[in-house]
Amino acid sequence: MSMQNSYFEFPNPFARLEHWLNPEVHNSELTLHDKPLTVRWTQRAERQLARRAHPLLAEMQLYFTCVVKKRVLFHETGSSDGVEGLAVNEHLHIAFRPVEANSCDPVEFAANFPVRREFNSSAALKMHPTSLHIDFKNGVWSGEFTV
């Protein structure tokens, strides 16, 4: 029996220490597509955002292919492929898109995440994120969201 990802799993003590040392101390409550959204980011992310001359766009994607994957992509200003963001503050903008993959090829999926189109169906419009967590660690932006 595997204890990993079970009720009886022992939590990683380093993850708790990391969260204690770098808590998500900054937050904002927004309305995205007429639904509430909580955005939280760490002090490290706040320091990095404050250094920026242009806002960073955090794009949450619900990516439909052979499997459903949640991704957070970070775009520099002007490189967002026409994705319009909602301003959290002067340094951070966010967007959400459910998208369909170009193909179900596992190799192509793992390498490139090809997007064929954005879903605009009534079912896709019912899906929305409820929270977004952002961090900047080891020189890389990271994020995760809940639906």
CORMO-V194040 format. One record per backbone hydrogen bond with DSSP energy under -0.5 kcal/mol. NH is the residue of the N-H (numbers start at 1). CO is the residue of the C=O. E is the energy in kcal/mol with one decimal. If there is no record, write none. Layout:
NH:CO:E ; NH:CO:E
//
This chain:
6:3:-1.4 ; 9:6:-1.2 ; 13:11:-0.6 ; 16:12:-1.5 ; 17:13:-2.1 ; 18:14:-2.7 ; 19:15:-2.3 ; 20:16:-2.1 ; 21:17:-2.6 ; 22:18:-2.3 ; 25:23:-1.7 ; 26:41:-2.1 ; 28:39:-2.2 ; 30:28:-0.5 ; 30:37:-3.1 ; 32:30:-0.5 ; 32:35:-2.8 ; 33:31:-0.5 ; 35:32:-1.1 ; 37:30:-2.4 ; 38:130:-2.1 ; 39:28:-3.0 ; 39:37:-0.5 ; 40:132:-3.0 ; 41:26:-2.4 ; 42:134:-1.5 ; 43:23:-0.9 ; 46:42:-2.2 ; 47:43:-2.4 ; 48:44:-2.0 ; 49:45:-2.8 ; 50:46:-2.2 ; 51:47:-0.8 ; 52:49:-1.3 ; 56:91:-2.6 ; 57:75:-2.3 ; 58:56:-0.6 ; 58:93:-2.9 ; 59:57:-0.7 ; 59:73:-3.4 ; 60:58:-0.6 ; 60:95:-3.4 ; 61:59:-0.5 ; 61:71:-3.3 ; 62:97:-1.9 ; 63:61:-0.8 ; 63:69:-3.3 ; 64:62:-0.6 ; 64:99:-3.0 ; 65:63:-0.6 ; 65:67:-2.1 ; 69:63:-2.4 ; 71:61:-2.6 ; 71:69:-0.5 ; 73:59:-2.9 ; 73:71:-0.5 ; 75:57:-2.9 ; 75:73:-0.5 ; 79:76:-2.1 ; 83:80:-1.7 ; 86:94:-3.6 ; 88:92:-2.9 ; 89:92:-1.7 ; 93:56:-3.1 ; 94:86:-2.6 ; 95:58:-2.0 ; 97:60:-2.6 ; 99:62:-2.3 ; 99:97:-0.6 ; 100:117:-2.8 ; 101:64:-2.8 ; 102:114:-1.6 ; 106:104:-0.6 ; 109:105:-2.7 ; 110:106:-2.4 ; 111:107:-1.9 ; 112:108:-2.9 ; 113:108:-1.0 ; 113:109:-0.8 ; 116:100:-2.8 ; 117:100:-1.0 ; 119:98:-2.8 ; 125:121:-2.1 ; 126:122:-0.8 ; 126:123:-0.6 ; 127:123:-0.6 ; 127:124:-0.9 ; 130:146:-2.6 ; 131:146:-1.0 ; 132:38:-2.6 ; 133:144:-2.8 ; 134:40:-2.4 ; 135:142:-2.6 ; 137:140:-2.3 ; 140:137:-1.4 ; 142:135:-2.8 ; 144:133:-1.8 ; 146:131:-2.0
//
